[in-house]
């Protein structure tokens, strides 16, 4: 999902790769922090946050 989100936001490959890494790190850490304070497993949060980033990136692509 981070790669698809980055590809949606950036057309250049180098920028898309860097953005993909940043999104993946942000989603992973956000999932870790959220799972620490919740009874649900980390995988649920990581996939949910990654999908939310992809869904939010699509309207941004249509605007730009």
PDB file with one MODEL, atoms N, CA, C and O in Angstrom:
MODEL        1
ATOM      1  N   UNK A   1       0.800  -1.187   0.000  1.00  0.00           N
ATOM      2  CA  UNK A   1       0.000   0.000   0.000  1.00  0.00           C
ATOM      3  C   UNK A   1       0.853   1.267   0.000  1.00  0.00           C
ATOM      4  O   UNK A   1       0.507   2.215  -0.705  1.00  0.00           O
ATOM      5  N   UNK A   2       1.949   1.330   0.754  1.00  0.00           N
ATOM      6  CA  UNK A   2       2.751   2.555   0.686  1.00  0.00           C
ATOM      7  C   UNK A   2       3.279   2.847  -0.714  1.00  0.00           C
ATOM      8  O   UNK A   2       3.346   4.007  -1.120  1.00  0.00           O
ATOM      9  N   UNK A   3       3.651   1.819  -1.446  1.00  0.00           N
ATOM     10  CA  UNK A   3       4.153   2.044  -2.806  1.00  0.00           C
ATOM     11  C   UNK A   3       3.044   2.531  -3.732  1.00  0.00           C
ATOM     12  O   UNK A   3       3.271   3.405  -4.569  1.00  0.00           O
ATOM     13  N   UNK A   4       1.872   1.980  -3.588  1.00  0.00           N
ATOM     14  CA  UNK A   4       0.746   2.434  -4.416  1.00  0.00           C
ATOM     15  C   UNK A   4       0.357   3.863  -4.058  1.00  0.00           C
ATOM     16  O   UNK A   4       0.008   4.654  -4.934  1.00  0.00           O
ATOM     17  N   UNK A   5       0.416   4.187  -2.787  1.00  0.00           N
ATOM     18  CA  UNK A   5       0.107   5.552  -2.357  1.00  0.00           C
ATOM     19  C   UNK A   5       1.137   6.530  -2.901  1.00  0.00           C
ATOM     20  O   UNK A   5       0.781   7.600  -3.394  1.00  0.00           O
ATOM     21  N   UNK A   6       2.403   6.169  -2.815  1.00  0.00           N
ATOM     22  CA  UNK A   6       3.462   7.042  -3.315  1.00  0.00           C
ATOM     23  C   UNK A   6       3.375   7.202  -4.824  1.00  0.00           C
ATOM     24  O   UNK A   6       3.610   8.293  -5.345  1.00  0.00           O
ATOM     25  N   UNK A   7       3.042   6.138  -5.526  1.00  0.00           N
ATOM     26  CA  UNK A   7       2.916   6.230  -6.974  1.00  0.00           C
ATOM     27  C   UNK A   7       1.728   7.105  -7.366  1.00  0.00           C
ATOM     28  O   UNK A   7       1.749   7.755  -8.411  1.00  0.00           O
ATOM     29  N   UNK A   8       0.711   7.120  -6.539  1.00  0.00           N
ATOM     30  CA  UNK A   8      -0.441   7.990  -6.784  1.00  0.00           C
ATOM     31  C   UNK A   8      -0.063   9.452  -6.599  1.00  0.00           C
ATOM     32  O   UNK A   8      -0.558  10.319  -7.319  1.00  0.00           O
ATOM     33  N   UNK A   9       0.806   9.728  -5.644  1.00  0.00           N
ATOM     34  CA  UNK A   9       1.154  11.112  -5.322  1.00  0.00           C
ATOM     35  C   UNK A   9       2.289  11.679  -6.165  1.00  0.00           C
ATOM     36  O   UNK A   9       2.337  12.887  -6.393  1.00  0.00           O
ATOM     37  N   UNK A  10       3.204  10.830  -6.632  1.00  0.00           N
ATOM     38  CA  UNK A  10       4.381  11.323  -7.348  1.00  0.00           C
ATOM     39  C   UNK A  10       4.543  10.595  -8.674  1.00  0.00           C
ATOM     40  O   UNK A  10       4.337   9.384  -8.763  1.00  0.00           O
ATOM     41  N   UNK A  11       4.910  11.342  -9.690  1.00  0.00           N
ATOM     42  CA  UNK A  11       5.090  10.742 -11.015  1.00  0.00           C
ATOM     43  C   UNK A  11       6.530  10.282 -11.249  1.00  0.00           C
ATOM     44  O   UNK A  11       6.760   9.329 -11.993  1.00  0.00           O
ATOM     45  N   UNK A  12       7.497  10.951 -10.621  1.00  0.00           N
ATOM     46  CA  UNK A  12       8.904  10.602 -10.828  1.00  0.00           C
ATOM     47  C   UNK A  12       9.280   9.394  -9.965  1.00  0.00           C
ATOM     48  O   UNK A  12       8.882   9.332  -8.802  1.00  0.00           O
ATOM     49  N   UNK A  13      10.032   8.438 -10.504  1.00  0.00           N
ATOM     50  CA  UNK A  13      10.366   7.219  -9.766  1.00  0.00           C
ATOM     51  C   UNK A  13      11.176   7.459  -8.495  1.00  0.00           C
ATOM     52  O   UNK A  13      10.904   6.830  -7.473  1.00  0.00           O
ATOM     53  N   UNK A  14      12.154   8.341  -8.532  1.00  0.00           N
ATOM     54  CA  UNK A  14      12.990   8.572  -7.346  1.00  0.00           C
ATOM     55  C   UNK A  14      12.169   9.191  -6.216  1.00  0.00           C
ATOM     56  O   UNK A  14      12.293   8.792  -5.058  1.00  0.00           O
ATOM     57  N   UNK A  15      11.348  10.151  -6.555  1.00  0.00           N
ATOM     58  CA  UNK A  15      10.493  10.771  -5.549  1.00  0.00           C
ATOM     59  C   UNK A  15       9.469   9.779  -5.019  1.00  0.00           C
ATOM     60  O   UNK A  15       9.166   9.771  -3.826  1.00  0.00           O
ATOM     61  N   UNK A  16       8.941   8.951  -5.897  1.00  0.00           N
ATOM     62  CA  UNK A  16       7.976   7.942  -5.493  1.00  0.00           C
ATOM     63  C   UNK A  16       8.608   6.917  -4.548  1.00  0.00           C
ATOM     64  O   UNK A  16       7.973   6.478  -3.589  1.00  0.00           O
ATOM     65  N   UNK A  17       9.835   6.547  -4.814  1.00  0.00           N
ATOM     66  CA  UNK A  17      10.532   5.591  -3.944  1.00  0.00           C
ATOM     67  C   UNK A  17      10.777   6.184  -2.561  1.00  0.00           C
ATOM     68  O   UNK A  17      10.531   5.527  -1.549  1.00  0.00           O
ATOM     69  N   UNK A  18      11.256   7.411  -2.516  1.00  0.00           N
ATOM     70  CA  UNK A  18      11.493   8.062  -1.223  1.00  0.00           C
ATOM     71  C   UNK A  18      10.187   8.264  -0.459  1.00  0.00           C
ATOM     72  O   UNK A  18      10.139   8.058   0.754  1.00  0.00           O
ATOM     73  N   UNK A  19       9.149   8.659  -1.150  1.00  0.00           N
ATOM     74  CA  UNK A  19       7.856   8.851  -0.513  1.00  0.00           C
ATOM     75  C   UNK A  19       7.285   7.531  -0.005  1.00  0.00           C
ATOM     76  O   UNK A  19       6.640   7.492   1.043  1.00  0.00           O
ATOM     77  N   UNK A  20       7.521   6.466  -0.737  1.00  0.00           N
ATOM     78  CA  UNK A  20       7.068   5.145  -0.317  1.00  0.00           C
ATOM     79  C   UNK A  20       7.725   4.710   0.990  1.00  0.00           C
ATOM     80  O   UNK A  20       7.068   4.157   1.871  1.00  0.00           O
ATOM     81  N   UNK A  21       9.010   4.963   1.105  1.00  0.00           N
ATOM     82  CA  UNK A  21       9.729   4.621   2.332  1.00  0.00           C
ATOM     83  C   UNK A  21       9.209   5.452   3.500  1.00  0.00           C
ATOM     84  O   UNK A  21       9.006   4.921   4.592  1.00  0.00           O
ATOM     85  N   UNK A  22       8.992   6.745   3.286  1.00  0.00           N
ATOM     86  CA  UNK A  22       8.480   7.601   4.346  1.00  0.00           C
ATOM     87  C   UNK A  22       7.070   7.193   4.788  1.00  0.00           C
ATOM     88  O   UNK A  22       6.768   7.179   5.981  1.00  0.00           O
ATOM     89  N   UNK A  23       6.232   6.870   3.840  1.00  0.00           N
ATOM     90  CA  UNK A  23       4.868   6.439   4.178  1.00  0.00           C
ATOM     91  C   UNK A  23       4.906   5.114   4.936  1.00  0.00           C
ATOM     92  O   UNK A  23       4.173   4.934   5.908  1.00  0.00           O
ATOM     93  N   UNK A  24       5.753   4.191   4.497  1.00  0.00           N
ATOM     94  CA  UNK A  24       5.862   2.895   5.166  1.00  0.00           C
ATOM     95  C   UNK A  24       6.351   3.050   6.600  1.00  0.00           C
ATOM     96  O   UNK A  24       5.830   2.404   7.510  1.00  0.00           O
ATOM     97  N   UNK A  25       7.340   3.895   6.803  1.00  0.00           N
ATOM     98  CA  UNK A  25       7.832   4.130   8.168  1.00  0.00           C
ATOM     99  C   UNK A  25       6.761   4.780   9.044  1.00  0.00           C
ATOM    100  O   UNK A  25       6.576   4.388  10.196  1.00  0.00           O
ATOM    101  N   UNK A  26       6.071   5.758   8.506  1.00  0.00           N
ATOM    102  CA  UNK A  26       5.030   6.445   9.274  1.00  0.00           C
ATOM    103  C   UNK A  26       3.892   5.498   9.636  1.00  0.00           C
ATOM    104  O   UNK A  26       3.412   5.502  10.770  1.00  0.00           O
ATOM    105  N   UNK A  27       3.463   4.688   8.673  1.00  0.00           N
ATOM    106  CA  UNK A  27       2.368   3.755   8.921  1.00  0.00           C
ATOM    107  C   UNK A  27       2.778   2.695   9.944  1.00  0.00           C
ATOM    108  O   UNK A  27       1.987   2.328  10.813  1.00  0.00           O
ATOM    109  N   UNK A  28       4.003   2.210   9.839  1.00  0.00           N
ATOM    110  CA  UNK A  28       4.481   1.188  10.774  1.00  0.00           C
ATOM    111  C   UNK A  28       4.570   1.727  12.189  1.00  0.00           C
ATOM    112  O   UNK A  28       4.100   1.084  13.128  1.00  0.00           O
ATOM    113  N   UNK A  29       5.161   2.891  12.353  1.00  0.00           N
ATOM    114  CA  UNK A  29       5.280   3.456  13.693  1.00  0.00           C
ATOM    115  C   UNK A  29       3.931   3.860  14.275  1.00  0.00           C
ATOM    116  O   UNK A  29       3.688   3.688  15.469  1.00  0.00           O
ATOM    117  N   UNK A  30       3.070   4.387  13.444  1.00  0.00           N
ATOM    118  CA  UNK A  30       1.731   4.725  13.905  1.00  0.00           C
ATOM    119  C   UNK A  30       0.977   3.460  14.330  1.00  0.00           C
ATOM    120  O   UNK A  30       0.263   3.466  15.333  1.00  0.00           O
ATOM    121  N   UNK A  31       1.137   2.387  13.571  1.00  0.00           N
ATOM    122  CA  UNK A  31       0.522   1.111  13.938  1.00  0.00           C
ATOM    123  C   UNK A  31       1.092   0.544  15.221  1.00  0.00           C
ATOM    124  O   UNK A  31       0.352  -0.001  16.040  1.00  0.00           O
ATOM    125  N   UNK A  32       2.407   0.665  15.407  1.00  0.00           N
ATOM    126  CA  UNK A  32       3.029   0.185  16.644  1.00  0.00           C
ATOM    127  C   UNK A  32       2.520   0.932  17.867  1.00  0.00           C
ATOM    128  O   UNK A  32       2.188   0.322  18.884  1.00  0.00           O
ATOM    129  N   UNK A  33       2.462   2.245  17.765  1.00  0.00           N
ATOM    130  CA  UNK A  33       2.011   3.059  18.898  1.00  0.00           C
ATOM    131  C   UNK A  33       0.540   2.774  19.200  1.00  0.00           C
ATOM    132  O   UNK A  33       0.160   2.634  20.363  1.00  0.00           O
ATOM    133  N   UNK A  34      -0.266   2.692  18.179  1.00  0.00           N
ATOM    134  CA  UNK A  34      -1.687   2.438  18.394  1.00  0.00           C
ATOM    135  C   UNK A  34      -1.928   1.043  18.958  1.00  0.00           C
ATOM    136  O   UNK A  34      -2.771   0.873  19.838  1.00  0.00           O
ATOM    137  N   UNK A  35      -1.208   0.051  18.470  1.00  0.00           N
ATOM    138  CA  UNK A  35      -1.378  -1.317  18.963  1.00  0.00           C
ATOM    139  C   UNK A  35      -0.891  -1.463  20.396  1.00  0.00           C
ATOM    140  O   UNK A  35      -1.387  -2.317  21.131  1.00  0.00           O
ATOM    141  N   UNK A  36       0.055  -0.658  20.797  1.00  0.00           N
ATOM    142  CA  UNK A  36       0.553  -0.718  22.166  1.00  0.00           C
ATOM    143  C   UNK A  36      -0.545  -0.364  23.174  1.00  0.00           C
ATOM    144  O   UNK A  36      -0.611  -0.945  24.257  1.00  0.00           O
ATOM    145  N   UNK A  37      -1.396   0.582  22.813  1.00  0.00           N
ATOM    146  CA  UNK A  37      -2.450   1.037  23.701  1.00  0.00           C
ATOM    147  C   UNK A  37      -3.795   0.370  23.415  1.00  0.00           C
ATOM    148  O   UNK A  37      -4.823   0.818  23.924  1.00  0.00           O
ATOM    149  N   UNK A  38      -3.804  -0.673  22.625  1.00  0.00           N
ATOM    150  CA  UNK A  38      -5.049  -1.317  22.215  1.00  0.00           C
ATOM    151  C   UNK A  38      -4.907  -2.833  22.321  1.00  0.00           C
ATOM    152  O   UNK A  38      -3.796  -3.362  22.267  1.00  0.00           O
ATOM    153  N   UNK A  39      -6.020  -3.523  22.471  1.00  0.00           N
ATOM    154  CA  UNK A  39      -5.939  -4.989  22.532  1.00  0.00           C
ATOM    155  C   UNK A  39      -5.842  -5.657  21.159  1.00  0.00           C
ATOM    156  O   UNK A  39      -5.666  -6.873  21.086  1.00  0.00           O
ATOM    157  N   UNK A  40      -5.952  -4.901  20.087  1.00  0.00           N
ATOM    158  CA  UNK A  40      -5.913  -5.479  18.745  1.00  0.00           C
ATOM    159  C   UNK A  40      -4.482  -5.633  18.263  1.00  0.00           C
ATOM    160  O   UNK A  40      -3.599  -4.903  18.715  1.00  0.00           O
ATOM    161  N   UNK A  41      -4.231  -6.575  17.346  1.00  0.00           N
ATOM    162  CA  UNK A  41      -2.863  -6.797  16.862  1.00  0.00           C
ATOM    163  C   UNK A  41      -2.378  -5.684  15.943  1.00  0.00           C
ATOM    164  O   UNK A  41      -3.166  -4.930  15.373  1.00  0.00           O
ATOM    165  N   UNK A  42      -1.077  -5.606  15.819  1.00  0.00           N
ATOM    166  CA  UNK A  42      -0.463  -4.534  15.036  1.00  0.00           C
ATOM    167  C   UNK A  42      -0.825  -4.620  13.557  1.00  0.00           C
ATOM    168  O   UNK A  42      -0.971  -3.590  12.898  1.00  0.00           O
ATOM    169  N   UNK A  43      -0.970  -5.820  13.033  1.00  0.00           N
ATOM    170  CA  UNK A  43      -1.278  -5.975  11.621  1.00  0.00           C
ATOM    171  C   UNK A  43      -2.575  -5.300  11.218  1.00  0.00           C
ATOM    172  O   UNK A  43      -2.685  -4.769  10.113  1.00  0.00           O
ATOM    173  N   UNK A  44      -3.540  -5.319  12.091  1.00  0.00           N
ATOM    174  CA  UNK A  44      -4.807  -4.653  11.819  1.00  0.00           C
ATOM    175  C   UNK A  44      -4.595  -3.158  11.627  1.00  0.00           C
ATOM    176  O   UNK A  44      -5.128  -2.566  10.689  1.00  0.00           O
ATOM    177  N   UNK A  45      -3.827  -2.558  12.502  1.00  0.00           N
ATOM    178  CA  UNK A  45      -3.626  -1.108  12.431  1.00  0.00           C
ATOM    179  C   UNK A  45      -2.742  -0.700  11.255  1.00  0.00           C
ATOM    180  O   UNK A  45      -3.009   0.307  10.599  1.00  0.00           O
ATOM    181  N   UNK A  46      -1.709  -1.463  10.991  1.00  0.00           N
ATOM    182  CA  UNK A  46      -0.808  -1.112   9.886  1.00  0.00           C
ATOM    183  C   UNK A  46      -1.559  -1.161   8.561  1.00  0.00           C
ATOM    184  O   UNK A  46      -1.438  -0.246   7.746  1.00  0.00           O
ATOM    185  N   UNK A  47      -2.325  -2.213   8.343  1.00  0.00           N
ATOM    186  CA  UNK A  47      -3.060  -2.297   7.084  1.00  0.00           C
ATOM    187  C   UNK A  47      -4.169  -1.255   6.998  1.00  0.00           C
ATOM    188  O   UNK A  47      -4.436  -0.718   5.923  1.00  0.00           O
ATOM    189  N   UNK A  48      -4.809  -0.970   8.116  1.00  0.00           N
ATOM    190  CA  UNK A  48      -5.865   0.043   8.118  1.00  0.00           C
ATOM    191  C   UNK A  48      -5.303   1.425   7.825  1.00  0.00           C
ATOM    192  O   UNK A  48      -5.875   2.167   7.027  1.00  0.00           O
ATOM    193  N   UNK A  49      -4.200   1.777   8.455  1.00  0.00           N
ATOM    194  CA  UNK A  49      -3.590   3.087   8.219  1.00  0.00           C
ATOM    195  C   UNK A  49      -3.031   3.196   6.799  1.00  0.00           C
ATOM    196  O   UNK A  49      -3.122   4.256   6.179  1.00  0.00           O
ATOM    197  N   UNK A  50      -2.458   2.116   6.284  1.00  0.00           N
ATOM    198  CA  UNK A  50      -1.931   2.139   4.920  1.00  0.00           C
ATOM    199  C   UNK A  50      -3.061   2.299   3.906  1.00  0.00           C
ATOM    200  O   UNK A  50      -2.928   3.043   2.935  1.00  0.00           O
ATOM    201  N   UNK A  51      -4.164   1.604   4.131  1.00  0.00           N
ATOM    202  CA  UNK A  51      -5.300   1.742   3.229  1.00  0.00           C
ATOM    203  C   UNK A  51      -5.901   3.136   3.321  1.00  0.00           C
ATOM    204  O   UNK A  51      -6.303   3.708   2.308  1.00  0.00           O
ATOM    205  N   UNK A  52      -5.963   3.685   4.524  1.00  0.00           N
ATOM    206  CA  UNK A  52      -6.489   5.039   4.683  1.00  0.00           C
ATOM    207  C   UNK A  52      -5.610   6.056   3.957  1.00  0.00           C
ATOM    208  O   UNK A  52      -6.125   7.007   3.368  1.00  0.00           O
ATOM    209  N   UNK A  53      -4.306   5.868   3.993  1.00  0.00           N
ATOM    210  CA  UNK A  53      -3.409   6.775   3.273  1.00  0.00           C
ATOM    211  C   UNK A  53      -3.653   6.687   1.770  1.00  0.00           C
ATOM    212  O   UNK A  53      -3.634   7.701   1.072  1.00  0.00           O
ATOM    213  N   UNK A  54      -3.883   5.478   1.276  1.00  0.00           N
ATOM    214  CA  UNK A  54      -4.153   5.313  -0.152  1.00  0.00           C
ATOM    215  C   UNK A  54      -5.480   5.964  -0.538  1.00  0.00           C
ATOM    216  O   UNK A  54      -5.570   6.632  -1.569  1.00  0.00           O
ATOM    217  N   UNK A  55      -6.495   5.772   0.278  1.00  0.00           N
ATOM    218  CA  UNK A  55      -7.806   6.361  -0.007  1.00  0.00           C
ATOM    219  C   UNK A  55      -7.728   7.886   0.034  1.00  0.00           C
ATOM    220  O   UNK A  55      -8.360   8.559  -0.780  1.00  0.00           O
ATOM    221  N   UNK A  56      -6.968   8.429   0.963  1.00  0.00           N
ATOM    222  CA  UNK A  56      -6.826   9.882   1.049  1.00  0.00           C
ATOM    223  C   UNK A  56      -5.952  10.448  -0.071  1.00  0.00           C
ATOM    224  O   UNK A  56      -6.082  11.624  -0.411  1.00  0.00           O
ATOM    225  N   UNK A  57      -5.076   9.646  -0.644  1.00  0.00           N
ATOM    226  CA  UNK A  57      -4.203  10.124  -1.711  1.00  0.00           C
ATOM    227  C   UNK A  57      -4.934  10.246  -3.038  1.00  0.00           C
ATOM    228  O   UNK A  57      -4.540  11.055  -3.878  1.00  0.00           O
ATOM    229  N   UNK A  58      -5.964   9.482  -3.246  1.00  0.00           N
ATOM    230  CA  UNK A  58      -6.676   9.535  -4.524  1.00  0.00           C
ATOM    231  C   UNK A  58      -7.343  10.871  -4.796  1.00  0.00           C
ATOM    232  O   UNK A  58      -7.225  11.351  -5.923  1.00  0.00           O
ATOM    233  N   UNK A  59      -8.035  11.515  -3.862  1.00  0.00           N
ATOM    234  CA  UNK A  59      -8.571  12.844  -4.144  1.00  0.00           C
ATOM    235  C   UNK A  59      -7.475  13.895  -4.371  1.00  0.00           C
ATOM    236  O   UNK A  59      -7.664  14.841  -5.136  1.00  0.00           O
ATOM    237  N   UNK A  60      -6.351  13.725  -3.714  1.00  0.00           N
ATOM    238  CA  UNK A  60      -5.242  14.667  -3.912  1.00  0.00           C
ATOM    239  C   UNK A  60      -4.723  14.546  -5.344  1.00  0.00           C
ATOM    240  O   UNK A  60      -4.369  15.553  -5.959  1.00  0.00           O
ATOM    241  N   UNK A  61      -4.674  13.330  -5.880  1.00  0.00           N
ATOM    242  CA  UNK A  61      -4.222  13.130  -7.259  1.00  0.00           C
ATOM    243  C   UNK A  61      -5.175  13.805  -8.249  1.00  0.00           C
ATOM    244  O   UNK A  61      -4.734  14.391  -9.238  1.00  0.00           O
ATOM    245  N   UNK A  62      -6.457  13.720  -7.986  1.00  0.00           N
ATOM    246  CA  UNK A  62      -7.420  14.309  -8.917  1.00  0.00           C
ATOM    247  C   UNK A  62      -7.416  15.835  -8.855  1.00  0.00           C
ATOM    248  O   UNK A  62      -7.769  16.490  -9.836  1.00  0.00           O
ATOM    249  N   UNK A  63      -7.027  16.402  -7.733  1.00  0.00           N
ATOM    250  CA  UNK A  63      -6.941  17.857  -7.599  1.00  0.00           C
ATOM    251  C   UNK A  63      -5.714  18.392  -8.327  1.00  0.00           C
ATOM    252  O   UNK A  63      -5.791  19.407  -9.019  1.00  0.00           O
ATOM    253  N   UNK A  64      -4.585  17.710  -8.171  1.00  0.00           N
ATOM    254  CA  UNK A  64      -3.331  18.203  -8.759  1.00  0.00           C
ATOM    255  C   UNK A  64      -3.218  17.968 -10.215  1.00  0.00           C
ATOM    256  O   UNK A  64      -2.213  18.336 -10.824  1.00  0.00           O
TER     257      UNK A  64
ENDMDL
END
